[in-house]
Amino acid sequence: MFEKILYPTDFSDTARKAMGVVKELRTAGAQEVVALHVIDQRSIDTLNEFAASAAPTLELEKEVSINMGQLEDELRMAGFSVIHRIVHGIPLSEILKTADEEKVSAIVIGSHGKSNIGEMLLGSVSEKVVRKAKQPVLVVKR
């Protein structure tokens, strides 16, 4: 049924909880996971405006790379084939684009990520993914 899963993550507690659901889907036939982290280009642009160098951006990318490596190892240990992607852009757009490019069967996403205040005011990325994705979306609540 859901052989290839897209798992967008911001490494928040809710995203971590969604990872548990992804692992449970292994017993339901899921074989491959596309783990995606979107470095929000808007945040990078803001960081670069106030920083004298590119050091904060490089540090962020290094941290993301380490976290994705650990996540990939964990998914492989659970028996999945894993593709991991780290991209710069707007989270909603990149999630939808990746889902289509990778031809995933479903998207598993946490309900609230790291930017809860913005989500309350603007609507969360997960809500927008549910509305706009062509694939089934499983939203994992806090």
Steps between C-alpha positions, in 0.01 A plus 500: 500500500750768616832374367686832482451755777601867504604603849557877521673591825610810686644282780235621747340274761190464283712404199670243721160358592414483129819295450350238733195478274724466194673206669162338575413520131784255433277220625229620259729462200689830482843434352654837425512836677590833349615706798482871420621804686433842354729778611257789481656746258317786669685424826833479320439835333421656838808344660721627220364853537617522860813285490838636399591165344344179373599320822145470645372351174789256478449398863129440436574289192756296696250435781229399251742264324591329829133465600406359159783247518376376836142487374608306191691248714196451723270438204744253343518314833120476486530324162432783256676602185566872555545804282578819685468844356603833648374792295476877528162656429151553633395191704153455348623535143795267551290234673245495218772508234690212662182293540435530128860452385552193717155358417429420864198301612434715808633784710546464877544835674483639852211734579712778650866570451742743653313818409180460701428875534517552125285194446225633727492827308556381145400135490751220527700342223330168574154652452605643165653167396170326580312750283738500204666157479391253232604209723336380822637689802524354849532779758639394837378712791716614788 
